[in-house]
Amino acid sequence: MIENLSHTSQSPETGCRATASSDSDTVINRVKCVQRRMRSLDKVKSELPVEDYEIITEEGRCLKKERKEGVVSDSFATSLANDQLKNDVVLEGTSSGSKAKENNRLPCWSHGSISVIGRRREMEDAVAVEVGFLSTRSGGLKEYDFFGVYDGHGGSSVAQACRDRLHKLVVERVEENDGNVDGVMIDWNKVMLESFKKMDEEVMYGNRAVVGTTTGSTAVVAVVGEEEVVVANCGDSRAVLSRGGIAIPLSCDHKPERPDELERIELSGGKVINWNGQRVLGVLATSRSLGDEYLKPFVISEPEVTVTKRSNTDEFLILGSDGLWDVISNDVACHVARKCLDGRIRRPPQGMSNSQKRLRNESGSASKMQADHHELGNESLAAEAASLLAELAIARGSRDNISVIVIQLKTSACCMAERVGNCQDEIRSQKDQNDGQPAI
């Protein structure tokens, strides 16, 4: 492996800092970085449910990974390390995290998100996080947080429009339907149906209309309140709730081969053609989306809405694009996220990769870029979970953009320990300052 590393001309692995002044030191640093990365991912894989599965590498080679008593084969680990080094660009994107909230009455304890380009040439995903986007006084003050994952196709314009606009449409629909939201139960099904319909009209015909009729985006959004979790899904992105250690899907993928979707498409005069997978008219691999004017009325923008009452056993919620779910099952995703949130998996400190620096410089506005992990005072465990899920999807062969949001719904023991530790540090610091002041 050292010989391979010494001949590569790419920049250091994401998360590593090259500080050596000689080629030999640089090689040593990069080897250490690969070893840290391998240990982190090996720890994840050693704790995953025992199963056999195949990984498709960048060159198209198929590696069979046999799991026996939680041991990961050396060939898999070596291939994964080399694959990560050769494809630094796969981690190009944005990530964010939030510190734990001080008020336990708020909808969620913390959240973290990441959106990476993966092995695609262009980034077409978008992620929206709007904390406290809606407040009501029905039965006391209630606040709602909004989270959305938008998987664009044919370009990123529709996904970006949804990121900037859909949560505002939800607020407008709530106010229009109820006059005001004080003392009134919100009809979330009606609100979401109208919001998605309005969003679809705006991207096709309104002032925000995008260029081209072949651009569209899937959308899975979650409105998290103190008493319920509302999920609206249009397309093949997905929302999964972890409750009492069990993965519960809160959405159902809209695939053309789904029996009810196939019947609807055919009744509207369309066809589902097997062209590198089941596709509407042989073109689109999802049966519902926002935009895609050229495939109307076969592809619709109507979401499926679920309203789930919150339970004391709710742990966290995962939203992700199909770049995640195509290679990682619901159970495995929840298993990995749970380990992160409990503090049993900790990723090594990371810096910003060259590709991420370029992305930030090209954005022209730091306010539009979500904070990277190393910029957070206390790195969110939810952000660590989101990042690790994205890396695991890449390691398992995902070739799509990957967007993940992890929303922590209750306080873990690890979070409480960190919070207590931070409070103790603040008390000591204040005490030291007081001791240093002259007596009056």
N, C-alpha and C positions, 0 to 999 in steps of 0.2 A: 504493500500500500504506500510505503514511503517513497518508493521509486516513482509510482504514478503521480504522487503529489508533487514531487520535485520538478516534474516536467509540465505541470499544468500552468496556464497563464492567466487563469481567472482570479478574481478577487477572493479574499478569504471568505470562508463560510459565514453565512448570516449568523450574527450573535458572537462572533469572534473578533478580537482586536489584534491586528498585527503590529506589534511594538518592537520586534527584533530588528537589529541593524544589519544582519547578514542573512544570506539565503538559507543557511543551515538552521538558524534560529527560527526563521519564518516557517520552514518545513516542520520543525518540532512543534511550534505553536499550533499549526494547522492540524497536525496529527492529534495533539491533545484535544483540540476542539472537536474533531471527528469522534474521538473516544468518548467525550462528554455527551455529545449528541446521541451516540449509539447507546450509551448506558441509560440515558433518559428514555429513549424509545424502546429499548429492550425491557426496561422496567414496566412500561405500559403493556407490551406484548406478553410479558411473563404473567401478567395478572388478568389477561383477557380470558373469556371462556375457552376451554380446550376445543379446538376445531382444526380442520385442515382447510387451507384455502390457497389460491394461487395469486401471485403478484406479477403483473406485467411491467417490465422495466422499460426505460426510455428506448432501448434498442429493439423492443418487441420480444425480448426473451421472456419465457414463462418459467418462473421459479416456483417449485412446490415446497411449501413450508410445512414440515411435519412437526406438530406439537406433541411432546411427550413429557409429562410432568412439568409443564411450564417452561421448558427449555427452548430457546430460539436458536436455530441453526446458524453457524458462523457464516455460511454462504449468503444467507439472507441479510445478516447484519452488514457484511462487507459490501454487498451489492447496494444496499440502502445508503451507506455512507458515501460511496462513489457517486451514486445517483444524485444525492443532495449536493455534493461538491460541484458536479457538472452543471447543475440547474439552479444556480443561485437566483435566477430571475423568477423562479416559481414562487418565491416568497415576497415578490414585489406587491405592495398593497398597503393597507392601513390597518391599524389595530387600536383598540381603545379599552379602557377599563375605568370603573368608578370606585371610589372609596366606599366603605360600608356606610350606610346611612345611620344617622344618630337616632332617628325616631323609628321604633319598631312598628308603628302604625302605618308607615308608608308601604306602598304595594310590594316592593321588592327590596331585599337587603343590599344587593350589588348586582352589577352586570358587566359583561365584557364582550367585545365584538372584534372580529377580524374579517377582512376581505382581501383575498390574494388572487393574483392573476393566474396562478397555476402554470400549466404548460400551454396555455392559449397564447396567441399573438396579441390579443387585445383584451382589455378589462371591460366587461360589459355588466358586471354585477354592481349593485349599490346597496347600502345598509343605512337604515334610519333608526336613531335612538332619540326619543323625545321624552325626557323625564318630567312628570307633572304637567303633561300637555292638556289635561282636562281636570277641572275641580267641580264638585257638586256639593250640595248641602242636604241631600236626601238622607234623613236619619242621622245627621251629623256630617261634619266635613269629611269628604272622601276625595282622594286624589287617584288619578290614573296615569300610568306610564304607557308609552307607545313604542313598540319595536317592530321593525319591518325588514325583510330580506327580499330584494328584487333581483331576479335573474334575467338579464336582458338577452336578446338575440337579434341579429341583424344590425347591431349597433347598441350603444349605451344610452341613447337619448331618452327612450321611454323609461328605463330604469331610473335614470337621474331625475326625470320629471316626477315620478312616483315618490322618490326619496324626498324631494323638496315640497311636495304638494299634498299627498294623500292624507297625512295626519291632520292637516288643516281642514280638508274636506270632511273628515270625521267629526271634528268639532262643530263645523257649520251645520252638518246634518243633525247633530244632537240638539243644537239650539233651535233649528227650524222645526223639527218634529215636536219638540216639547215646549216651545215658547221660551222657557228657561228650564234649567236642569235642577231647580230647587224643589225637593219634595216629590219628584216624578221619577218613576222607574223608567229606565232607558230601554227601548226596544232595539237591542243590538243587532238583531237580524235585519231589521228594516234600515237601520243606520248604515250598516256595512254594504248592503245591496245598493243603496242609493249612492254611497261614496264611491264605490268601484265603478258604477255606471257613469257618474260624473267625471271621474278620472279618465275613463276610456274615451268619453266624448272630448275632453280637453286635449288629449294627446293626438286625436285624429282630426278634430275640426276647430277647436277653440284657439284662443290667443297663444296657447302653449303647444299648438300642433307641431309635431316633429316632422322633419324632412324624410319623405319616403314612406310608402305604404307597407313595406316589408319589415318594419322594425316593431318589436314588441317586447313584453317582459312578463314573467310570472310574478306573483306577489303572495307572500305569506306574512300576515301582520298579526300581532298580539297586543291587545289592550289589557294590561294587568292592573286590577284593582285590589282593594283589601279583601273583597268577598268573592270575586270571580275572576276568571281568566277567559277573555274573549279572543277567539282565533278565527280569522277569515283567510281562506286560501283560494287562490286562483292560479292553477298550474301545478307543476311538479316539485315545487319547494315544499318544505315540510316543517311541522311543529310537533315536538315530542315532549311530554311531561313526565318527569320522574316522580312517582308517588309511592312512598314506602318501599323503595328499592325496585319498583316495577316500572318499566317503560310503557307509557300510554300514549299512542299517537292521537293528537288532537286535530289532525287533518288527514285527508285521503288524497293521494296523488291523482291528478287529472291526466291520465294516459289514454291515448286513442283506443287501445285494446281493452280498456275497462268496459265490461258489458253494457252498463247504462250509458256511458259516453259514446260507445260505438253505435248504439241504437239511436241516440239523439243526433249524431252526425249524419247517419244514413237517412233518417226521417227528414232532415233539413236539405237533403239532396247531395250531400258530400260523400266521400269515400275515404276509407283508411287503407293505405297501400304500404306493403312491406318493402321499404327502400332503406336498407341499413337500419332496420328496426321499424316498428309500426309508426306511421306518420300520417297526419291529415293531408290528403291529396299527395302523399309521398314527400311532403315538405317539412311539416312541423311535428316534433316529437311530443308535444303537449296539446291537449284538447281544449284548454282554456288559457287565456292570456289577456293582457291589456295591450291595445294597439292591434297590429297585424290586420289592418283594414282589408287587405287583399284576400284574407281567408274567412271573412264574414259571409254568411252567418254560421258557418261550420264551427269556427272557433269563437267562443263567447267569453265575455268578461265577468260573468256572474260568479261570485265566490260562494263557496260553501262555508257556513258559519256555525261554530260551536261555542256554547257558553258553559263553562265548567265551574262549578262551585269549588272554592278553595277548601282544602283540608289541612289539618295540622300535620299530616304526613307528607304534604307536598314539599319536595326538595328543590327542584330547579326546572327550568323550561329551556329547551334548545330549539332555536330556529336555524334552518340551514338550507342552502341551495342544493340542487341535485348533484353538484360536484362533491358534496359530502356524502349524501345518502346513497349514491350509486355504488359506493365502495365500503360503506360502514353501516352496519345494521343499527336499528334503534337501541337494542340492548347493549351493544358494544359502546356506542356513543355515550349512553347514560353511565355505563360502567367507568369509562375514562373520565368523564366530567365529575363523577362522584368522588373518584380518587383525588382529583385535583382540588376540589372544594373542601375535602377533608384534610388536605395538606399531606396526603400520602404520596403524591407525585409533585415534585417541585422542579421546574425547569431551571437550567443554569442562567445567570444574568446574561442579558443580551444587549448588544449595541445595535445601531441602525445599519443595515446593509447599504452598499453603494446604490443599489436599485431603489431602495426606499428614500435615500437622500435625493436622488434624481427626481423621484416622484414629488417630494416635498418642494424642491426648488422650482419644478415646472408648474406647480399648482398656483404660484404667485400670491397665495394667501394662506398663511399658517392657520388662520381661523377655520379654514375649510378642511384642514387635515386633522383627523382625530389624533390625540396624543399617543405617542408610542410608549411601550411598556417602561423603558428606562427613564421616562420623563415623569412617571407617577411617583408621588411621595411614598405611598404604600401600595405596591402593585396588587391589583385586584386578582384574587384567586379565580374569579369568573373569567377574567381576561386570559389568564394562564390556560384555563380549560379550553377556551375558544381557540387559542393559538395551537395548542397541542392537538386538538381535533383536526384542524386544518393540516398540520404537518403529517398526521397519521393518514389522512386521506391522500396526500401526495405520495407518501410511502407505499400506500396500497395501490397506486397506479392511476389515481384520478387525473384526467386530462382536461378537465373543465375549470373555469373560475370557481373558487370556493369561498363562500361567505357563511359565517357562523356567528350567532349571538347566543350567549349563555346567560340566563337570568336566574339569579339565586333568589329563591322564594322564602328561605328561612335561614337563620343563623347557624352556621356549623360550629363545632367545637373549636376548630382551628381559627376561624374568624374571631370568636370570642377571646381566645387566648392572645391573638395579635392585638385586639382592641385593648385588653387589659394591660398588655405589655406597653402599648403606646401611651396609655394613661399614666402608668407608673413612670415612664421616661419623662413625661411632661411634668409630673409632680417633682421628680428629682431635679429637673432643670430649674423649675421655679424655686425650689428650696435652695439650690446652689446660688441662684441670683440673689435671693433674700439674705443668705449668709454673707455674701460679699458686700452688701450695702452697709455703710456706717450706721451705728445706732444713733437715734435722735434723742 
